[in-house]
Amino acid sequence: MIFDKGSTENMVFTVINKTELTNMTSKEIIKRIIEHNNPPRIGFNFMDCDYNDLVYTSGRTYMDEKPNAYNKWGYHKELLDVTGFSGEVRTDRYGNIYGRFNGKTKGECIRGAIQDWSDFEKYSMPKIDKTHGEQLKIMNLSDSEEFVMVSGCSVFSALRDARLMSNALADTILEKEMVIAFCNTIAEHEIEVVKQLYGCSIDGVMMGDDWGTQDRTFISPESFRELFKPAYKKIFDAYHDAGIKCFLHSCGYNYAFIEDFIDAGVDVFQFDQPDAYPSEVLAKEFGERVVFHSPVDIQKVLPTGNRELIEKRSYEMLDIFKRCGGSWIAKDYPSYWDIGVEPEWAKWAQDIIVNNAKI
């Protein structure tokens, strides 16, 4: 059933299947949402497969010319000696060294591949497997009823790892030419990746760069426009030329960059903390131009475990984004255990959203 706002205490939900809401496929619904073309309902990206409009496949494979003996987590003496770290370590294909404790996280870069900008000459991008596109075509992804996504690159995160955060931020002031050169290297590599995706029926790409603290961006909008925006635009233009919609994940308060990202070509912002803005501002100022791919806020709402608050905010977000035509793809956070949220709490939000998704 579909129910109106009101008290949810002791209410029994009759959960409906996404196919009961409309005869359209998930692919068509998400395309309509992104194109602001009268979608029949809010988009879904929940871990519950019955309510998920998005699927992922691999957008690239690499041909590693040199074996990486340290690509798995471990207590590798050579890396521990170099870094002075006491936990688990590993390296990526670029030469960055990552560390972690207790085996619970993806780790953080503790020694970048570019210790000094003279090392940039040795910073090489991996070799793309140019047969990957043919493998995708064999999969007949055009037959998928879901919106097919691939993962894209990071720009600022790549710089942050290669130089470490403190150096990367200093570089935006002291080494502007090198930052621009680095971003161009990332962009040109990603453009080569996109060339493999033409005609493969890929619908969207998810890129990711965390650009903010709780209340501001790491750098000024002026620095962003000068140093980073041109590279993003090259990448987004390449994906758009291939018929692929551009999603951007970014944590933190990034209000100062939203207009520039829209101008560069972002179609969908993936914000896990929409109430940092809050959602009312996102919908009012940007909701008729872009889409927001977000859970109910993972900092201010879900972690409270307060059912009344979670359900109330779920209703409010539905109302907020329906007013601008349905510019919302509602989602789960992928690892609730990392943020102290019980799955049951997230399910309260999902039930409200699913049962009131029609626009």
GUSE-147450 format. One record per residue (C-alpha): x, y, z; residue number from 0. Coordinates in pm, whole numbers, m for minus. Layout:
+--------+--------+--------+-------+
:     xx :     yy :     zz : kolke :
+--------+--------+--------+-------+
:      X :      Y :      Z :   NUM :
...
+--------+--------+--------+-------+
***
This chain:
+--------+--------+--------+-------+
:     xx :     yy :     zz : kolke :
+--------+--------+--------+-------+
:      0 :      0 :      0 :     0 :
:     98 :    364 :    m36 :     1 :
:     36 :    569 :    276 :     2 :
:     36 :    936 :    365 :     3 :
:    248 :   1118 :    615 :     4 :
:    152 :   1078 :    976 :     5 :
:    234 :    881 :   1284 :     6 :
:    407 :    553 :   1204 :     7 :
:    386 :    412 :   1554 :     8 :
:    257 :     53 :   1550 :     9 :
:    196 :     79 :   1175 :    10 :
:    224 :   m238 :    969 :    11 :
:    388 :   m182 :    631 :    12 :
:    285 :   m371 :    322 :    13 :
:    603 :   m348 :    118 :    14 :
:    551 :   m339 :   m255 :    15 :
:    786 :   m466 :   m522 :    16 :
:    946 :   m204 :   m746 :    17 :
:    775 :   m357 :  m1051 :    18 :
:    436 :   m287 :   m893 :    19 :
:    508 :     85 :   m906 :    20 :
:    547 :    108 :  m1284 :    21 :
:    587 :   m101 :  m1595 :    22 :
:    908 :     80 :  m1684 :    23 :
:   1242 :    m93 :  m1643 :    24 :
:   1489 :     32 :  m1386 :    25 :
:   1712 :    153 :  m1670 :    26 :
:   1436 :    371 :  m1814 :    27 :
:   1338 :    509 :  m1474 :    28 :
:   1693 :    613 :  m1384 :    29 :
:   1743 :    769 :  m1728 :    30 :
:   1422 :    966 :  m1686 :    31 :
:   1528 :   1081 :  m1340 :    32 :
:   1868 :   1200 :  m1466 :    33 :
:   1716 :   1366 :  m1772 :    34 :
:   1437 :   1527 :  m1565 :    35 :
:   1183 :   1366 :  m1795 :    36 :
:    881 :   1286 :  m1577 :    37 :
:   1003 :    976 :  m1394 :    38 :
:    723 :    769 :  m1237 :    39 :
:    901 :    729 :   m904 :    40 :
:   1212 :    797 :   m698 :    41 :
:   1514 :    582 :   m791 :    42 :
:   1628 :    293 :   m571 :    43 :
:   1978 :    175 :   m485 :    44 :
:   1923 :    m38 :   m177 :    45 :
:   2117 :   m349 :    m81 :    46 :
:   1785 :   m533 :    m95 :    47 :
:   1796 :   m654 :   m457 :    48 :
:   1420 :   m611 :   m494 :    49 :
:   1472 :   m237 :   m463 :    50 :
:   1785 :   m167 :   m664 :    51 :
:   1784 :      1 :  m1004 :    52 :
:   2163 :      4 :  m1048 :    53 :
:   2408 :   m274 :  m1132 :    54 :
:   2785 :   m256 :  m1171 :    55 :
:   3027 :   m416 :  m1410 :    56 :
:   3400 :   m366 :  m1463 :    57 :
:   3482 :    m66 :  m1678 :    58 :
:   3848 :   m153 :  m1731 :    59 :
:   4118 :   m413 :  m1695 :    60 :
:   4489 :   m347 :  m1681 :    61 :
:   4787 :   m536 :  m1813 :    62 :
:   5039 :   m521 :  m1531 :    63 :
:   5382 :   m532 :  m1688 :    64 :
:   5558 :   m590 :  m1356 :    65 :
:   5433 :   m827 :  m1085 :    66 :
:   5355 :   m651 :   m758 :    67 :
:   5487 :   m862 :   m472 :    68 :
:   5321 :   m633 :   m219 :    69 :
:   4971 :   m592 :   m361 :    70 :
:   4812 :   m780 :    m70 :    71 :
:   4799 :   m669 :    291 :    72 :
:   5076 :   m806 :    509 :    73 :
:   5371 :   m723 :    732 :    74 :
:   5615 :   m678 :    444 :    75 :
:   5953 :   m599 :    599 :    76 :
:   6079 :   m393 :    306 :    77 :
:   5777 :   m162 :    322 :    78 :
:   5778 :   m142 :    700 :    79 :
:   6144 :    m41 :    695 :    80 :
:   6076 :    237 :    444 :    81 :
:   5775 :    379 :    625 :    82 :
:   5843 :    304 :    991 :    83 :
:   5483 :    183 :   1012 :    84 :
:   5383 :    m93 :   1256 :    85 :
:   5063 :   m225 :   1099 :    86 :
:   4977 :   m403 :    777 :    87 :
:   5104 :   m252 :    453 :    88 :
:   5060 :   m293 :     80 :    89 :
:   5142 :   m106 :   m242 :    90 :
:   4930 :    m20 :   m543 :    91 :
:   5034 :    m31 :   m908 :    92 :
:   5148 :    333 :   m891 :    93 :
:   5396 :    278 :   m609 :    94 :
:   5193 :    432 :   m326 :    95 :
:   5227 :    252 :      8 :    96 :
:   4915 :    207 :    223 :    97 :
:   4889 :    114 :    588 :    98 :
:   4615 :     m5 :    820 :    99 :
:   4564 :   m145 :   1170 :   100 :
:   4351 :   m440 :   1281 :   101 :
:   4268 :   m549 :    927 :   102 :
:   3938 :   m363 :    924 :   103 :
:   3972 :    m87 :    668 :   104 :
:   4092 :    m12 :    316 :   105 :
:   4380 :    174 :    475 :   106 :
:   4531 :    513 :    410 :   107 :
:   4828 :    612 :    199 :   108 :
:   5129 :    654 :    427 :   109 :
:   5399 :    710 :    163 :   110 :
:   5320 :    852 :   m177 :   111 :
:   5485 :    755 :   m502 :   112 :
:   5583 :   1117 :   m571 :   113 :
:   5804 :   1207 :   m274 :   114 :
:   5941 :   1499 :   m469 :   115 :
:   5804 :   1637 :   m795 :   116 :
:   6120 :   1514 :   m968 :   117 :
:   5965 :   1167 :   m916 :   118 :
:   5674 :   1262 :  m1143 :   119 :
:   5877 :   1156 :  m1447 :   120 :
:   5867 :    799 :  m1315 :   121 :
:   5497 :    808 :  m1225 :   122 :
:   5348 :    595 :  m1501 :   123 :
:   4987 :    507 :  m1567 :   124 :
:   4905 :    136 :  m1603 :   125 :
:   4865 :    m21 :  m1944 :   126 :
:   4502 :    m60 :  m2047 :   127 :
:   4382 :   m397 :  m2174 :   128 :
:   4228 :   m292 :  m2504 :   129 :
:   4032 :   m616 :  m2536 :   130 :
:   3812 :   m524 :  m2240 :   131 :
:   3555 :   m346 :  m2454 :   132 :
:   3504 :   m655 :  m2666 :   133 :
:   3447 :   m859 :  m2351 :   134 :
:   3181 :   m612 :  m2242 :   135 :
:   3006 :   m635 :  m2579 :   136 :
:   2984 :  m1012 :  m2542 :   137 :
:   2786 :   m957 :  m2220 :   138 :
:   2498 :   m795 :  m2415 :   139 :
:   2446 :   m532 :  m2147 :   140 :
:   2183 :   m366 :  m2363 :   141 :
:   1953 :   m647 :  m2247 :   142 :
:   1989 :   m544 :  m1883 :   143 :
:   1674 :   m402 :  m1729 :   144 :
:   1891 :   m223 :  m1472 :   145 :
:   2097 :     92 :  m1521 :   146 :
:   2451 :    m37 :  m1584 :   147 :
:   2731 :    142 :  m1400 :   148 :
:   3111 :    126 :  m1402 :   149 :
:   3363 :    280 :  m1163 :   150 :
:   3569 :    572 :  m1288 :   151 :
:   3882 :    748 :  m1171 :   152 :
:   3962 :    993 :   m896 :   153 :
:   4155 :   1313 :   m961 :   154 :
:   4217 :   1484 :   m627 :   155 :
:   4234 :   1151 :   m442 :   156 :
:   4505 :   1034 :   m680 :   157 :
:   4705 :   1350 :   m607 :   158 :
:   4641 :   1317 :   m235 :   159 :
:   4780 :    963 :   m236 :   160 :
:   5078 :   1036 :   m458 :   161 :
:   5182 :   1338 :   m252 :   162 :
:   4998 :   1279 :     80 :   163 :
:   4736 :   1528 :    194 :   164 :
:   4957 :   1795 :    352 :   165 :
:   5189 :   1811 :     52 :   166 :
:   4901 :   1801 :   m197 :   167 :
:   4733 :   2099 :    m35 :   168 :
:   5060 :   2292 :    m23 :   169 :
:   5117 :   2206 :   m389 :   170 :
:   4794 :   2385 :   m486 :   171 :
:   4972 :   2704 :   m381 :   172 :
:   5342 :   2633 :   m438 :   173 :
:   5346 :   2388 :   m732 :   174 :
:   5049 :   2483 :   m945 :   175 :
:   5204 :   2379 :  m1276 :   176 :
:   5285 :   2034 :  m1141 :   177 :
:   4933 :   1991 :  m1003 :   178 :
:   4787 :   2081 :  m1343 :   179 :
:   5027 :   1840 :  m1516 :   180 :
:   4931 :   1562 :  m1274 :   181 :
:   4558 :   1620 :  m1326 :   182 :
:   4606 :   1618 :  m1703 :   183 :
:   4787 :   1284 :  m1678 :   184 :
:   4490 :   1136 :  m1491 :   185 :
:   4243 :   1286 :  m1738 :   186 :
:   4424 :   1165 :  m2049 :   187 :
:   4446 :    815 :  m1905 :   188 :
:   4074 :    812 :  m1823 :   189 :
:   3990 :    928 :  m2174 :   190 :
:   4176 :    624 :  m2308 :   191 :
:   3969 :    405 :  m2074 :   192 :
:   3647 :    559 :  m2206 :   193 :
:   3744 :    472 :  m2564 :   194 :
:   3704 :    104 :  m2470 :   195 :
:   3345 :    165 :  m2356 :   196 :
:   3194 :    293 :  m2679 :   197 :
:   2909 :     70 :  m2793 :   198 :
:   2919 :   m142 :  m2475 :   199 :
:   2580 :    m27 :  m2335 :   200 :
:   2726 :    131 :  m2023 :   201 :
:   2477 :    378 :  m1877 :   202 :
:   2669 :    554 :  m1600 :   203 :
:   3008 :    602 :  m1438 :   204 :
:   3076 :    664 :  m1069 :   205 :
:   3378 :    881 :   m999 :   206 :
:   3485 :    971 :   m648 :   207 :
:   3676 :   1250 :   m477 :   208 :
:   3620 :   1369 :   m121 :   209 :
:   3653 :   1744 :   m140 :   210 :
:   3539 :   1879 :    194 :   211 :
:   3557 :   1892 :    569 :   212 :
:   3240 :   1919 :    775 :   213 :
:   3192 :   2286 :    691 :   214 :
:   3409 :   2385 :    394 :   215 :
:   3612 :   2266 :     96 :   216 :
:   3983 :   2185 :    124 :   217 :
:   4078 :   2457 :   m122 :   218 :
:   3915 :   2773 :   m251 :   219 :
:   3674 :   2771 :   m547 :   220 :
:   3925 :   2985 :   m735 :   221 :
:   4200 :   2725 :   m693 :   222 :
:   3960 :   2448 :   m789 :   223 :
:   3866 :   2626 :  m1112 :   224 :
:   4228 :   2692 :  m1201 :   225 :
:   4382 :   2356 :  m1113 :   226 :
:   4121 :   2080 :  m1118 :   227 :
:   3806 :   2177 :  m1304 :   228 :
:   3963 :   2155 :  m1654 :   229 :
:   4065 :   1792 :  m1594 :   230 :
:   3721 :   1698 :  m1465 :   231 :
:   3559 :   1860 :  m1768 :   232 :
:   3779 :   1663 :  m2007 :   233 :
:   3680 :   1341 :  m1832 :   234 :
:   3308 :   1418 :  m1812 :   235 :
:   3304 :   1529 :  m2176 :   236 :
:   3462 :   1200 :  m2280 :   237 :
:   3203 :    996 :  m2091 :   238 :
:   2918 :   1205 :  m2227 :   239 :
:   3049 :   1159 :  m2581 :   240 :
:   3021 :    784 :  m2517 :   241 :
:   2660 :    824 :  m2402 :   242 :
:   2746 :    766 :  m2035 :   243 :
:   2598 :    969 :  m1746 :   244 :
:   2843 :   1103 :  m1487 :   245 :
:   2800 :   1041 :  m1113 :   246 :
:   3036 :   1199 :   m860 :   247 :
:   3078 :   1075 :   m503 :   248 :
:   3211 :   1338 :   m268 :   249 :
:   3201 :   1349 :    111 :   250 :
:   3212 :   1666 :    315 :   251 :
:   3053 :   2007 :    268 :   252 :
:   3120 :   2090 :    m98 :   253 :
:   2861 :   2359 :   m163 :   254 :
:   3126 :   2597 :   m300 :   255 :
:   3209 :   2354 :   m581 :   256 :
:   2863 :   2235 :   m686 :   257 :
:   2805 :   2498 :   m956 :   258 :
:   3149 :   2434 :  m1104 :   259 :
:   3094 :   2059 :  m1105 :   260 :
:   2760 :   2107 :  m1280 :   261 :
:   2931 :   2329 :  m1536 :   262 :
:   3203 :   2065 :  m1583 :   263 :
:   2942 :   1798 :  m1652 :   264 :
:   2825 :   1617 :  m1338 :   265 :
:   2479 :   1465 :  m1385 :   266 :
:   2439 :   1306 :  m1041 :   267 :
:   2598 :   1393 :   m706 :   268 :
:   2648 :   1100 :   m469 :   269 :
:   2637 :   1263 :   m126 :   270 :
:   2615 :   1039 :    181 :   271 :
:   2574 :   1344 :    406 :   272 :
:   2302 :   1538 :    222 :   273 :
:   2197 :   1720 :    538 :   274 :
:   2535 :   1890 :    560 :   275 :
:   2385 :   2130 :    304 :   276 :
:   2094 :   2033 :    385 :   277 :
:   1873 :   1844 :    139 :   278 :
:   1631 :   2138 :    123 :   279 :
:   1908 :   2356 :    m21 :   280 :
:   2025 :   2089 :   m265 :   281 :
:   1676 :   2040 :   m405 :   282 :
:   1582 :   2408 :   m419 :   283 :
:   1902 :   2538 :   m578 :   284 :
:   2010 :   2244 :   m795 :   285 :
:   1734 :   1983 :   m810 :   286 :
:   1598 :   2089 :  m1149 :   287 :
:   1942 :   2057 :  m1309 :   288 :
:   2109 :   1759 :  m1141 :   289 :
:   2014 :   1453 :   m938 :   290 :
:   2117 :   1350 :   m586 :   291 :
:   2208 :    988 :   m510 :   292 :
:   2194 :    975 :   m133 :   293 :
:   2082 :    781 :    172 :   294 :
:   1901 :    941 :    459 :   295 :
:   2190 :   1129 :    619 :   296 :
:   2455 :    898 :    767 :   297 :
:   2582 :   1145 :   1027 :   298 :
:   2285 :   1340 :   1156 :   299 :
:   1997 :   1097 :   1117 :   300 :
:   2060 :    724 :   1071 :   301 :
:   2320 :    684 :   1351 :   302 :
:   2073 :    816 :   1608 :   303 :
:   1871 :    494 :   1593 :   304 :
:   1567 :    713 :   1658 :   305 :
:   1290 :    558 :   1454 :   306 :
:   1065 :    861 :   1469 :   307 :
:   1344 :   1091 :   1343 :   308 :
:   1456 :    848 :   1071 :   309 :
:   1104 :    798 :    937 :   310 :
:   1023 :   1169 :    960 :   311 :
:   1335 :   1264 :    765 :   312 :
:   1260 :    995 :    505 :   313 :
:    918 :   1151 :    446 :   314 :
:   1071 :   1497 :    429 :   315 :
:   1333 :   1395 :    173 :   316 :
:   1066 :   1237 :    m45 :   317 :
:    866 :   1558 :    m33 :   318 :
:   1172 :   1776 :    m90 :   319 :
:   1288 :   1595 :   m404 :   320 :
:    943 :   1527 :   m548 :   321 :
:    889 :   1903 :   m556 :   322 :
:   1172 :   1936 :   m809 :   323 :
:   1048 :   1649 :  m1024 :   324 :
:   1196 :   1351 :   m843 :   325 :
:   1569 :   1427 :   m853 :   326 :
:   1657 :   1158 :   m599 :   327 :
:   1804 :    810 :   m623 :   328 :
:   1762 :    683 :   m267 :   329 :
:   2032 :    447 :   m149 :   330 :
:   2185 :    250 :    132 :   331 :
:   2527 :    325 :    276 :   332 :
:   2743 :     26 :    174 :   333 :
:   2892 :    m48 :    518 :   334 :
:   2657 :     44 :    800 :   335 :
:   2873 :   m143 :   1050 :   336 :
:   3150 :    114 :    996 :   337 :
:   2927 :    401 :   1106 :   338 :
:   2745 :    235 :   1394 :   339 :
:   2412 :    196 :   1216 :   340 :
:   2203 :   m116 :   1268 :   341 :
:   2053 :   m258 :    945 :   342 :
:   1709 :   m236 :   1107 :   343 :
:   1743 :    142 :   1137 :   344 :
:   1825 :    174 :    768 :   345 :
:   1529 :    m51 :    686 :   346 :
:   1295 :    195 :    855 :   347 :
:   1404 :    456 :    602 :   348 :
:   1384 :    213 :    311 :   349 :
:   1027 :    111 :    392 :   350 :
:    907 :    471 :    401 :   351 :
:   1084 :    554 :     75 :   352 :
:    976 :    244 :   m118 :   353 :
:    612 :    274 :    m13 :   354 :
:    595 :    642 :   m103 :   355 :
:    819 :    649 :   m411 :   356 :
:    556 :    736 :   m670 :   357 :
:    577 :   1090 :   m803 :   358 :
+--------+--------+--------+-------+
***
